[in-house]
């Protein structure tokens, strides 16, 4: 069991033979982490599927629409650092409970009071950022129970909670048509409350929590170049994933004239593809190495996003978006196969820092697409620039891979 594993690590006893994944950790905690992450991501991107209706009601410009759907992403990015600090000081379970209560209370107040201005949507976006910051809690909650050889799978399964974005795309437009988009904010509190109860019953902190340090010490990883590289790589993979998840409803309605419900279905298909392969990305990285997996990911994503910039048909754009999301979802799992290998003692704060970088990448993509549409009349420049960032990521991997393989000694593939 995981407790015995960590006891051996702490006492210096000889390591036991490798155990299967399902026997190596704490399955109820892994499930709780997934459920928490899943529902948190559902509400984190909630403004995206509702954007066509909100923008019509409030008469928003393309740039305002882009900023509205990007604000939760930026808020979530910044709050991930705060949650990373909380995880290392009070534990992931209690940190997750606090965050969930804030989100539920915020959505309830928004539903009860109503959101009737552009500024109100931005304020709501900040509250939803607490849901996006769940990343820095759910992953260490699960990861701390598992040894190095299973980190990719554990992080991938917990991280598959980003499939919650599919739920938002599928159900938010339908519910908004039935009850009004403001009512969706109140309805979201129901599944969030159910998951909160399940989380409190199932989740358990791992016994290998690091000793609390001074707050300034939590930022020590930033003195090392590897931390910045990992943050940059995740800014492209996760930034691309969440930026597209938030922006595609706007893209499909504006570019092809789809109804919000049909646009939601198209978005859900794209997001589901990216969510489904996240654990496969971790497993692939365990098998062939995170660097090799990421290299493939960035090349495929760059080609697909560049192609979207020139797509003229819905079928063509949809196919390219699915391909891009498959690549980016695989990349999300691959990055987090590497993070605990390099920064296991600082996994809580590194999860927050890397997650913050991913959120900033998503904020850039979502907001830049809105600006590109308003300035040039086309979304293409935004997609082409992000494709260029994926190419730069490949060059970065090429620059660091030899040093990483020579200096990291975890027993897992790099």
The 8 nearest C-alpha neighbors of each residue, nearest first, counted from 0:
[[1, 23, 3, 2, 22, 24, 4, 25],
 [0, 2, 24, 4, 23, 3, 144, 5],
 [3, 1, 5, 4, 0, 6, 206, 205],
 [4, 2, 6, 1, 5, 0, 7, 8],
 [5, 3, 1, 7, 2, 6, 8, 0],
 [4, 6, 8, 2, 7, 3, 9, 1],
 [5, 7, 3, 9, 8, 4, 10, 2],
 [8, 6, 12, 10, 4, 5, 9, 11],
 [7, 9, 5, 6, 11, 10, 4, 12],
 [8, 10, 6, 7, 11, 5, 12, 207],
 [11, 9, 7, 12, 8, 6, 5, 13],
 [10, 12, 8, 9, 7, 13, 14, 6],
 [13, 11, 7, 10, 14, 8, 9, 6],
 [12, 14, 15, 11, 7, 8, 10, 16],
 [15, 13, 12, 16, 7, 8, 4, 11],
 [14, 16, 17, 13, 4, 18, 7, 12],
 [17, 15, 18, 14, 13, 19, 4, 23],
 [16, 18, 15, 19, 148, 23, 14, 20],
 [19, 17, 23, 16, 22, 20, 15, 21],
 [20, 18, 22, 21, 23, 17, 149, 24],
 [19, 21, 23, 22, 149, 18, 24, 152],
 [22, 20, 19, 23, 24, 26, 25, 18],
 [23, 21, 19, 20, 24, 0, 18, 1],
 [24, 22, 20, 1, 0, 21, 18, 145],
 [23, 25, 1, 144, 145, 22, 26, 0],
 [26, 24, 28, 27, 144, 29, 1, 23],
 [25, 27, 29, 28, 30, 24, 21, 22],
 [28, 26, 30, 29, 201, 25, 31, 202],
 [29, 27, 202, 31, 30, 26, 25, 203],
 [28, 30, 26, 141, 32, 27, 31, 33],
 [31, 29, 33, 27, 28, 32, 26, 34],
 [32, 30, 28, 198, 34, 33, 29, 202],
 [33, 31, 137, 29, 35, 30, 34, 157],
 [32, 34, 157, 30, 160, 36, 31, 35],
 [35, 33, 37, 31, 36, 32, 30, 38],
 [36, 34, 32, 37, 33, 38, 39, 31],
 [35, 37, 160, 39, 33, 34, 38, 32],
 [160, 38, 36, 163, 34, 40, 35, 39],
 [37, 39, 41, 40, 163, 35, 36, 34],
 [40, 38, 130, 36, 41, 37, 42, 35],
 [41, 39, 43, 163, 37, 38, 42, 161],
 [40, 42, 163, 164, 38, 167, 39, 43],
 [41, 43, 45, 40, 44, 39, 38, 127],
 [42, 44, 40, 127, 131, 130, 41, 45],
 [45, 43, 42, 46, 47, 245, 41, 164],
 [44, 46, 42, 47, 43, 167, 48, 41],
 [47, 45, 49, 44, 50, 68, 48, 245],
 [46, 48, 245, 50, 49, 45, 68, 44],
 [49, 47, 168, 248, 50, 46, 263, 45],
 [48, 50, 46, 47, 52, 51, 53, 172],
 [49, 51, 53, 47, 52, 46, 48, 54],
 [52, 50, 54, 53, 49, 249, 55, 259],
 [53, 51, 55, 50, 54, 49, 56, 180],
 [54, 52, 50, 56, 55, 51, 49, 57],
 [53, 55, 59, 57, 58, 51, 56, 52],
 [54, 56, 58, 52, 53, 57, 51, 59],
 [57, 55, 53, 54, 58, 52, 59, 115],
 [56, 58, 54, 55, 59, 53, 116, 117],
 [59, 57, 55, 54, 56, 60, 53, 117],
 [58, 60, 54, 57, 63, 64, 61, 55],
 [59, 61, 63, 62, 64, 58, 54, 373],
 [62, 60, 64, 369, 63, 373, 65, 372],
 [61, 63, 369, 370, 65, 64, 60, 373],
 [64, 62, 66, 60, 65, 61, 59, 67],
 [65, 63, 67, 61, 62, 66, 59, 60],
 [64, 66, 369, 366, 62, 63, 67, 68],
 [65, 67, 69, 63, 366, 64, 68, 70],
 [68, 66, 64, 69, 65, 70, 121, 63],
 [67, 69, 47, 65, 66, 46, 70, 245],
 [68, 70, 362, 66, 72, 365, 67, 366],
 [71, 69, 73, 72, 124, 67, 68, 66],
 [72, 70, 124, 128, 74, 125, 127, 73],
 [71, 73, 75, 69, 70, 358, 362, 74],
 [72, 74, 76, 70, 362, 75, 71, 359],
 [75, 73, 128, 71, 77, 125, 76, 72],
 [128, 76, 74, 131, 132, 78, 72, 73],
 [75, 77, 355, 358, 73, 79, 74, 78],
 [76, 78, 74, 79, 75, 355, 80, 73],
 [79, 77, 81, 75, 80, 132, 76, 74],
 [78, 80, 132, 351, 82, 81, 76, 77],
 [79, 81, 351, 83, 78, 82, 352, 77],
 [82, 80, 78, 84, 79, 83, 85, 77],
 [81, 83, 85, 79, 84, 80, 135, 86],
 [82, 84, 348, 351, 80, 347, 86, 81],
 [83, 85, 81, 82, 87, 86, 348, 88],
 [86, 84, 82, 88, 87, 83, 89, 94],
 [87, 85, 90, 91, 83, 84, 88, 89],
 [86, 88, 84, 85, 90, 347, 89, 211],
 [87, 89, 85, 211, 86, 90, 84, 212],
 [90, 88, 85, 86, 87, 93, 94, 91],
 [89, 91, 86, 92, 87, 88, 93, 94],
 [92, 90, 86, 94, 136, 140, 93, 95],
 [91, 93, 95, 94, 90, 204, 96, 202],
 [92, 94, 96, 95, 91, 90, 97, 89],
 [95, 93, 91, 97, 92, 96, 86, 85],
 [96, 94, 98, 92, 93, 97, 91, 136],
 [95, 97, 93, 99, 94, 98, 100, 92],
 [98, 96, 100, 94, 95, 99, 93, 101],
 [97, 99, 95, 101, 100, 96, 129, 94],
 [98, 100, 102, 96, 101, 97, 95, 103],
 [99, 101, 103, 97, 98, 102, 104, 96],
 [102, 100, 98, 104, 99, 103, 105, 97],
 [103, 101, 105, 99, 104, 100, 106, 126],
 [104, 102, 100, 106, 105, 101, 188, 107],
 [103, 105, 107, 101, 102, 106, 100, 108],
 [106, 104, 102, 108, 107, 103, 101, 126],
 [107, 105, 109, 103, 108, 104, 184, 102],
 [106, 108, 104, 110, 185, 105, 109, 111],
 [107, 109, 111, 105, 110, 106, 112, 104],
 [110, 108, 106, 113, 112, 107, 111, 105],
 [109, 111, 185, 107, 113, 108, 184, 112],
 [110, 112, 108, 109, 113, 107, 185, 106],
 [113, 111, 109, 110, 108, 114, 107, 115],
 [114, 112, 110, 109, 111, 115, 181, 108],
 [113, 115, 119, 116, 109, 120, 112, 181],
 [114, 116, 113, 119, 57, 117, 120, 118],
 [117, 115, 119, 118, 114, 57, 120, 121],
 [116, 118, 120, 119, 121, 57, 115, 59],
 [119, 117, 121, 116, 120, 122, 115, 123],
 [120, 118, 116, 122, 117, 121, 114, 123],
 [119, 121, 123, 117, 118, 122, 124, 67],
 [122, 120, 124, 118, 123, 119, 67, 70],
 [123, 121, 119, 125, 124, 120, 118, 126],
 [122, 124, 120, 126, 121, 125, 119, 127],
 [123, 125, 71, 121, 127, 122, 70, 126],
 [124, 126, 128, 122, 74, 123, 127, 71],
 [127, 125, 123, 128, 124, 129, 105, 102],
 [128, 126, 124, 43, 129, 130, 125, 71],
 [75, 127, 129, 71, 74, 131, 125, 126],
 [130, 128, 132, 127, 131, 75, 126, 98],
 [131, 129, 39, 128, 127, 132, 43, 133],
 [130, 132, 75, 128, 133, 43, 129, 40],
 [131, 133, 79, 75, 129, 134, 130, 78],
 [134, 132, 136, 131, 130, 135, 137, 36],
 [133, 135, 132, 136, 137, 138, 131, 354],
 [136, 134, 351, 350, 83, 133, 79, 82],
 [137, 135, 133, 91, 134, 138, 139, 140],
 [136, 138, 32, 140, 134, 139, 133, 135],
 [137, 139, 140, 141, 136, 142, 154, 157],
 [140, 138, 142, 141, 143, 137, 136, 347],
 [141, 139, 137, 138, 91, 142, 136, 143],
 [140, 142, 29, 139, 138, 143, 144, 28],
 [143, 141, 139, 144, 145, 138, 140, 153],
 [144, 142, 145, 139, 141, 205, 140, 207],
 [143, 145, 24, 142, 205, 1, 141, 25],
 [144, 146, 24, 142, 143, 149, 23, 150],
 [147, 145, 148, 149, 150, 144, 23, 4],
 [146, 148, 150, 149, 145, 411, 340, 409],
 [147, 149, 146, 150, 411, 285, 151, 410],
 [150, 148, 147, 152, 151, 146, 145, 153],
 [151, 149, 153, 147, 152, 148, 154, 336],
 [150, 152, 281, 336, 154, 149, 153, 282],
 [151, 153, 155, 281, 282, 149, 154, 150],
 [154, 152, 150, 156, 155, 151, 142, 149],
 [153, 155, 157, 151, 152, 156, 158, 150],
 [278, 154, 156, 152, 158, 332, 281, 153],
 [157, 155, 159, 278, 153, 158, 154, 152],
 [158, 156, 33, 154, 159, 155, 32, 160],
 [157, 159, 155, 160, 156, 154, 161, 138],
 [160, 158, 156, 161, 157, 274, 277, 162],
 [37, 161, 159, 36, 162, 158, 33, 163],
 [160, 162, 163, 159, 37, 40, 274, 164],
 [163, 161, 274, 160, 164, 165, 159, 271],
 [164, 162, 41, 37, 40, 161, 166, 165],
 [163, 165, 41, 162, 167, 166, 40, 161],
 [166, 164, 267, 168, 163, 162, 167, 271],
 [167, 165, 169, 163, 164, 168, 170, 41],
 [166, 168, 41, 164, 171, 165, 169, 170],
 [167, 169, 263, 267, 165, 48, 166, 170],
 [170, 168, 166, 167, 263, 264, 267, 165],
 [169, 171, 173, 167, 172, 168, 166, 174],
 [170, 172, 174, 167, 173, 175, 168, 169],
 [173, 171, 175, 260, 174, 170, 259, 48],
 [174, 172, 176, 170, 175, 171, 260, 177],
 [175, 173, 177, 171, 176, 172, 178, 170],
 [174, 176, 180, 179, 172, 178, 173, 177],
 [175, 177, 173, 174, 179, 178, 172, 180],
 [176, 178, 174, 175, 179, 173, 180, 172],
 [177, 179, 175, 176, 174, 182, 180, 183],
 [180, 178, 175, 182, 181, 176, 177, 183],
 [179, 181, 175, 183, 182, 49, 178, 52],
 [182, 180, 183, 179, 184, 110, 113, 114],
 [183, 181, 184, 185, 180, 179, 178, 110],
 [182, 184, 186, 180, 181, 185, 175, 187],
 [185, 183, 182, 187, 110, 186, 106, 181],
 [186, 184, 110, 182, 187, 107, 183, 188],
 [185, 187, 183, 188, 184, 189, 182, 190],
 [188, 186, 185, 184, 189, 183, 190, 191],
 [187, 189, 191, 186, 185, 103, 190, 192],
 [188, 190, 192, 191, 187, 186, 193, 185],
 [191, 189, 193, 192, 188, 187, 194, 38],
 [192, 190, 188, 194, 189, 193, 195, 38],
 [191, 193, 195, 189, 190, 194, 188, 196],
 [194, 192, 190, 196, 195, 191, 197, 189],
 [193, 195, 197, 191, 196, 192, 198, 190],
 [194, 196, 192, 198, 193, 197, 191, 199],
 [195, 197, 199, 193, 194, 198, 200, 192],
 [198, 196, 194, 200, 195, 199, 201, 193],
 [199, 197, 195, 31, 201, 200, 196, 202],
 [198, 200, 196, 197, 201, 202, 195, 96],
 [199, 201, 197, 198, 202, 196, 203, 31],
 [202, 200, 198, 27, 199, 28, 31, 197],
 [203, 201, 28, 198, 31, 199, 200, 27],
 [202, 204, 28, 205, 92, 201, 140, 27],
 [203, 205, 92, 140, 206, 91, 90, 202],
 [204, 206, 144, 207, 143, 203, 208, 140],
 [207, 205, 208, 204, 2, 5, 144, 143],
 [208, 206, 205, 209, 5, 143, 144, 2],
 [207, 209, 206, 205, 210, 87, 143, 90],
 [210, 208, 207, 211, 344, 87, 345, 212],
 [209, 211, 212, 208, 87, 88, 207, 344],
 [212, 210, 88, 87, 209, 213, 89, 214],
 [213, 211, 216, 214, 210, 217, 88, 215],
 [212, 214, 216, 215, 211, 217, 88, 218],
 [213, 215, 216, 217, 212, 218, 84, 211],
 [214, 216, 217, 213, 218, 219, 212, 84],
 [217, 215, 219, 213, 214, 218, 212, 220],
 [216, 218, 215, 214, 219, 348, 213, 212],
 [217, 219, 216, 220, 221, 215, 214, 222],
 [218, 220, 216, 221, 217, 222, 215, 223],
 [221, 219, 222, 223, 218, 226, 217, 349],
 [222, 220, 223, 219, 218, 226, 227, 224],
 [223, 221, 220, 219, 224, 218, 226, 227],
 [224, 222, 221, 220, 225, 226, 227, 219],
 [223, 225, 227, 226, 228, 222, 221, 220],
 [224, 226, 228, 227, 223, 229, 341, 220],
 [227, 225, 229, 224, 228, 223, 221, 220],
 [226, 228, 230, 224, 225, 229, 231, 221],
 [229, 227, 225, 231, 230, 226, 232, 224],
 [228, 230, 232, 226, 231, 227, 225, 233],
 [231, 229, 353, 227, 233, 356, 228, 232],
 [230, 232, 234, 228, 229, 233, 227, 356],
 [233, 231, 229, 234, 230, 235, 392, 228],
 [232, 234, 236, 357, 235, 230, 231, 237],
 [235, 233, 357, 360, 238, 356, 231, 232],
 [234, 236, 238, 233, 232, 239, 237, 360],
 [237, 235, 327, 233, 239, 238, 330, 331],
 [238, 236, 240, 357, 239, 233, 331, 234],
 [361, 239, 237, 360, 357, 234, 235, 240],
 [238, 240, 242, 237, 236, 235, 241, 361],
 [239, 241, 237, 243, 238, 242, 327, 244],
 [242, 240, 244, 243, 361, 238, 239, 237],
 [243, 241, 361, 365, 239, 364, 245, 244],
 [242, 244, 246, 245, 241, 240, 247, 239],
 [245, 243, 241, 242, 246, 247, 240, 270],
 [244, 246, 47, 242, 243, 44, 68, 247],
 [247, 245, 243, 249, 248, 365, 244, 47],
 [246, 248, 250, 249, 243, 266, 244, 251],
 [249, 247, 262, 251, 250, 48, 246, 263],
 [248, 250, 252, 247, 246, 251, 253, 51],
 [251, 249, 247, 253, 248, 254, 252, 246],
 [250, 252, 254, 248, 255, 262, 249, 253],
 [253, 251, 257, 256, 249, 250, 255, 254],
 [254, 252, 250, 256, 251, 255, 249, 257],
 [253, 255, 251, 250, 252, 256, 249, 257],
 [256, 254, 251, 257, 252, 253, 313, 250],
 [257, 255, 252, 253, 254, 258, 251, 262],
 [258, 256, 252, 255, 262, 251, 261, 259],
 [257, 259, 261, 260, 262, 252, 256, 263],
 [260, 258, 262, 261, 263, 172, 51, 257],
 [259, 261, 263, 172, 262, 258, 173, 264],
 [262, 260, 264, 263, 258, 259, 257, 265],
 [263, 261, 259, 265, 248, 260, 264, 251],
 [264, 262, 168, 260, 266, 261, 265, 169],
 [263, 265, 267, 261, 266, 262, 169, 268],
 [266, 264, 262, 268, 267, 263, 261, 269],
 [267, 265, 263, 269, 264, 268, 247, 270],
 [266, 268, 165, 264, 270, 168, 265, 269],
 [269, 267, 271, 265, 266, 270, 264, 272],
 [270, 268, 321, 266, 272, 267, 271, 320],
 [269, 271, 267, 273, 272, 268, 165, 266],
 [272, 270, 274, 268, 273, 269, 165, 267],
 [271, 273, 275, 270, 269, 325, 274, 324],
 [274, 272, 328, 324, 325, 270, 271, 275],
 [275, 273, 162, 271, 272, 277, 276, 159],
 [276, 274, 272, 273, 277, 271, 159, 162],
 [275, 277, 279, 329, 274, 278, 328, 273],
 [276, 278, 332, 328, 329, 280, 279, 155],
 [155, 279, 277, 281, 156, 280, 276, 152],
 [280, 278, 276, 282, 277, 281, 283, 329],
 [279, 281, 329, 332, 277, 283, 333, 278],
 [280, 282, 151, 332, 333, 278, 284, 155],
 [281, 283, 285, 279, 284, 152, 280, 151],
 [284, 282, 280, 286, 285, 281, 279, 287],
 [283, 285, 289, 288, 281, 333, 286, 287],
 [286, 284, 282, 283, 288, 151, 412, 287],
 [285, 287, 283, 284, 288, 282, 412, 289],
 [288, 286, 284, 285, 283, 412, 291, 292],
 [289, 287, 413, 284, 412, 290, 291, 285],
 [288, 290, 284, 292, 333, 413, 291, 293],
 [291, 289, 293, 292, 288, 413, 294, 400],
 [290, 292, 294, 293, 289, 288, 295, 287],
 [293, 291, 289, 295, 290, 294, 284, 296],
 [294, 292, 296, 290, 295, 291, 330, 289],
 [293, 295, 291, 296, 297, 292, 393, 290],
 [294, 296, 293, 298, 292, 297, 299, 291],
 [297, 295, 293, 326, 299, 294, 298, 330],
 [296, 298, 300, 389, 294, 299, 295, 301],
 [297, 299, 301, 295, 300, 296, 302, 294],
 [298, 300, 302, 296, 297, 301, 303, 326],
 [301, 299, 323, 297, 303, 302, 298, 326],
 [302, 300, 386, 298, 304, 389, 299, 303],
 [301, 303, 305, 299, 300, 304, 306, 298],
 [302, 304, 306, 300, 319, 323, 305, 301],
 [305, 303, 307, 306, 301, 386, 302, 382],
 [304, 306, 383, 302, 308, 307, 303, 386],
 [305, 307, 303, 304, 308, 309, 302, 310],
 [308, 306, 310, 304, 309, 305, 316, 319],
 [307, 309, 379, 306, 305, 382, 310, 383],
 [308, 310, 307, 306, 311, 379, 305, 316],
 [311, 309, 307, 316, 308, 312, 315, 306],
 [310, 312, 309, 313, 315, 316, 307, 314],
 [313, 311, 315, 314, 310, 316, 255, 317],
 [312, 314, 316, 315, 317, 255, 311, 310],
 [315, 313, 317, 312, 316, 318, 319, 311],
 [314, 316, 312, 318, 313, 317, 310, 319],
 [317, 315, 313, 319, 310, 318, 307, 314],
 [316, 318, 320, 314, 315, 319, 313, 321],
 [317, 319, 321, 315, 320, 316, 314, 322],
 [320, 318, 322, 316, 303, 321, 317, 323],
 [319, 321, 323, 317, 322, 318, 324, 316],
 [322, 320, 269, 324, 318, 319, 323, 325],
 [321, 323, 319, 325, 320, 324, 318, 326],
 [324, 322, 300, 320, 326, 303, 321, 325],
 [323, 325, 273, 327, 321, 326, 322, 328],
 [326, 324, 273, 322, 328, 323, 272, 327],
 [325, 327, 296, 323, 329, 324, 328, 300],
 [326, 328, 236, 330, 324, 329, 325, 240],
 [329, 327, 273, 277, 331, 325, 330, 326],
 [330, 328, 280, 277, 326, 327, 276, 332],
 [329, 331, 333, 327, 328, 332, 236, 293],
 [332, 330, 328, 333, 329, 334, 236, 237],
 [331, 333, 281, 280, 277, 155, 335, 330],
 [332, 334, 330, 281, 336, 280, 289, 284],
 [335, 333, 337, 336, 331, 332, 330, 338],
 [336, 334, 338, 337, 332, 333, 154, 151],
 [335, 337, 151, 333, 334, 281, 338, 150],
 [336, 338, 335, 340, 334, 339, 289, 341],
 [337, 339, 335, 340, 341, 336, 342, 334],
 [340, 338, 343, 342, 341, 337, 346, 336],
 [341, 339, 337, 338, 342, 343, 409, 147],
 [340, 342, 339, 338, 343, 337, 407, 225],
 [341, 343, 339, 345, 344, 346, 340, 338],
 [342, 344, 339, 346, 345, 340, 341, 338],
 [345, 343, 342, 346, 209, 339, 347, 341],
 [346, 344, 342, 343, 347, 348, 349, 217],
 [347, 345, 343, 349, 342, 348, 344, 350],
 [348, 346, 83, 350, 349, 345, 87, 139],
 [347, 349, 83, 351, 350, 346, 345, 84],
 [350, 348, 352, 346, 351, 347, 353, 345],
 [349, 351, 135, 347, 353, 348, 352, 354],
 [350, 352, 80, 83, 79, 135, 348, 354],
 [353, 351, 349, 355, 354, 350, 80, 348],
 [354, 352, 230, 356, 350, 355, 351, 349],
 [353, 355, 357, 351, 356, 352, 350, 358],
 [356, 354, 76, 352, 358, 353, 357, 79],
 [355, 357, 234, 359, 353, 230, 354, 358],
 [358, 356, 234, 238, 354, 237, 360, 233],
 [357, 359, 76, 361, 355, 360, 72, 356],
 [358, 360, 362, 356, 361, 357, 73, 76],
 [361, 359, 238, 234, 357, 363, 358, 362],
 [238, 360, 362, 242, 358, 364, 359, 363],
 [363, 361, 69, 359, 365, 72, 73, 360],
 [362, 364, 360, 361, 366, 365, 367, 359],
 [363, 365, 361, 367, 242, 362, 366, 368],
 [366, 364, 242, 69, 362, 368, 367, 246],
 [365, 367, 65, 66, 369, 363, 368, 364],
 [368, 366, 370, 364, 369, 365, 381, 363],
 [367, 369, 381, 371, 365, 370, 366, 378],
 [370, 368, 65, 62, 372, 61, 366, 367],
 [369, 371, 367, 62, 373, 372, 368, 374],
 [372, 370, 368, 374, 369, 373, 378, 375],
 [373, 371, 376, 377, 378, 369, 370, 375],
 [372, 374, 370, 371, 376, 61, 375, 62],
 [375, 373, 371, 372, 376, 370, 377, 369],
 [376, 374, 377, 372, 371, 373, 378, 370],
 [375, 377, 372, 373, 374, 371, 378, 379],
 [378, 376, 372, 375, 379, 371, 380, 373],
 [377, 379, 372, 368, 371, 381, 380, 382],
 [378, 380, 308, 382, 377, 381, 383, 309],
 [381, 379, 383, 382, 378, 384, 371, 308],
 [380, 382, 368, 384, 379, 383, 367, 378],
 [383, 381, 385, 379, 380, 384, 304, 308],
 [382, 384, 386, 305, 380, 385, 381, 379],
 [385, 383, 387, 386, 381, 382, 380, 388],
 [384, 386, 388, 387, 382, 383, 381, 389],
 [387, 385, 301, 383, 389, 388, 384, 304],
 [386, 388, 384, 390, 385, 389, 383, 391],
 [387, 389, 385, 391, 390, 386, 392, 384],
 [390, 388, 392, 386, 297, 387, 391, 301],
 [389, 391, 387, 393, 392, 388, 301, 394],
 [390, 392, 388, 394, 389, 393, 395, 387],
 [391, 393, 395, 389, 390, 394, 232, 396],
 [394, 392, 396, 390, 395, 391, 294, 297],
 [393, 395, 397, 391, 392, 396, 398, 390],
 [396, 394, 392, 398, 397, 393, 391, 399],
 [397, 395, 393, 398, 399, 394, 400, 392],
 [396, 398, 394, 395, 399, 400, 393, 401],
 [397, 399, 395, 396, 400, 394, 401, 402],
 [400, 398, 396, 402, 397, 401, 403, 395],
 [399, 401, 403, 402, 397, 396, 398, 404],
 [402, 400, 404, 403, 399, 405, 398, 397],
 [403, 401, 405, 404, 400, 399, 406, 407],
 [404, 402, 400, 406, 405, 401, 407, 399],
 [403, 405, 401, 402, 406, 407, 413, 400],
 [404, 406, 402, 403, 407, 401, 408, 400],
 [405, 407, 403, 404, 402, 408, 401, 409],
 [408, 406, 403, 404, 405, 409, 341, 340],
 [409, 407, 410, 406, 411, 405, 404, 340],
 [408, 410, 411, 340, 407, 147, 341, 412],
 [409, 411, 408, 412, 148, 147, 407, 340],
 [412, 410, 409, 148, 413, 285, 147, 340],
 [413, 411, 288, 285, 287, 410, 286, 289],
 [412, 288, 289, 290, 404, 411, 337, 403]]
